[in-house]
Amino acid sequence: MNKIKIILASLTLLIGCLVLAGRTYEVNAEGTSTAQKDSGAEDNYTGLKTVEYDDTFDLYYYVAGKSVVNKWVTVKEKKGKFRYYFGKDGKAYKAESIKGMRTTKVQIRTVKGKKYGFDENGHRVKGLWSTGEKLAFFSKKNGVYNKKLTKKYQKVVKYGKTSPDMIKTIKKVFGKPRKIKETNSCNPFDITDGSGFSGDTLKKYKGYTCTYKNIVISLTKNVETGVYHMEGASPLDVEISAKSKGNAYGAEAVKAGLIEENGVLHYYENGVLVKDKCAIKISVDGRDQYCKIDAEGKVIQWKSAQALAAKQLIKLKAVPANTSNKKSVEKCLKKAFKWSAKIKYVNISKKVKKDSKALEYYGTYGFTRMKGDCNVQAATFTLMAQVLGYDATFVRGLVPQALKNGKPANFGNHAWVTIKQGKKKYVYDPNFERTHKAGWKFRYGAKKHYRYFSKKKKELKK
């Protein structure tokens, strides 16, 4: 009885806070929009309804206040007419979208025995797109998935293919790209055991991205041999002009095992207060939230890229039973490092200039697409290390690609991680681990490693 009173009191307090804050949260215990019921009761609303969550959103369509289910709907918008399909729960079929990271990614869904593609806005697509993992072609007439043409395009961009005529082949099959951009590459693809590595190694490799309407194809070229290495095809990034709204733990939190006690959120499992967890998944009305819980049991929600890092650590089973066991924590750190080092390497055409935004962007890119360059490898490891409690820093600088008169020359952009442990700072380079199996924990200036420089070409030392 006392527990019920606590829950009711907590719920009342939280609802009161939400009212005072002037915000509403359109999510009920079943994970559906309360607007699904309220719209019809209020004004017989007809049209699209967006229900926003902390990092994504759902779409519904109403006719005279009633939610449409299991039905195609054509909606006229500012940019034209678009086809949506609303499933049995009333939600539009759509590709998963992450706040601040909109792309041209599509999700393939089956409707009445036929496969279709839906983008992050819920629009049915036509033509050539990417699911994030592979290419897919949909009829330009009715949007139905075309297996034969899909295989034709997938064959050309298969990861690991090498050829001196790869650009010509791409143009022949895909047509002329809208843009071909040269980028830096940290992927010496034809060196497998590290025996051919020297100060001139990276100088021989250049990255290229071929941009089309909805996809970008990534390549690495050995400029000495003229051979290209196929890295694969990915969705395009989409610039976002409008800021998306997000919610926080509100009244619904109590229903998911979260209880507000004396102004602090606690989380209980089987009646036991959970403590000392650097990463834990908590389901709130059917939606997963990633949090940390301190030694006193206070729940703190990880945000944005750090939430994705916590999610990845849980997938890797790299969450220590408690953070006070240093050996256990370091074991988890090694798992995270290996994952970042083994990310499928692709060149990224978009470059983020501001360091303050780079960690968030590249980390989100890597966790949502499972691929990327040295920036992504370093950013994902940095974020996972931070979630594990380490004083980790994402570093972008330069490494020499050649020596001139015994001195470093022809610098190339690179990214790595530093972790401060006690009074010492150690370097962790996931990309160097990928190419030479020697990127784990060393000091600046260590032999058989890169010489690391700041953006102003000042060598970084112990």
Secondary structure, 3 states (H helix, E strand, C coil): CHHHHHHHHHHHHHHHHHHHHCCCCCCCCCCCCCHHHHHHHHHCCCEEEEEECCCCEEEEEEECCEECCCEEEEEEECCEEEEEEECCCCCECCCCCECCECECEEEEEEECCEEEEEECCCCECCEEEECCCCEEEECCCCCEECHHHHHHHHHHCCCCCEECCHHHHHHHHHCCCCEEEEEECCCCCCCCCCCCCCCCHHHHEEEEEEECCCEEEEEEEECCCCEEEEEEEEECECCCCCCCCCCCCCHHHHHHCEEEECCEEEEEECCEECCCEEEEEEEECCEEEEEEECCCCCEEECCHHHHHHHHHHHHCCCCCCCCCCHHHHHHHHHHHHHHHHCCEECCCCCCCCCHHHHHHHHHHHHHHHCEECHHHHHHHHHHHHHHCCCEEEEEEEEEEEEEECCEEEEEEEEEEEEEEECCEEEEECHHHHHHHCCCCCECCCCCCCCCCECCCCCECCC
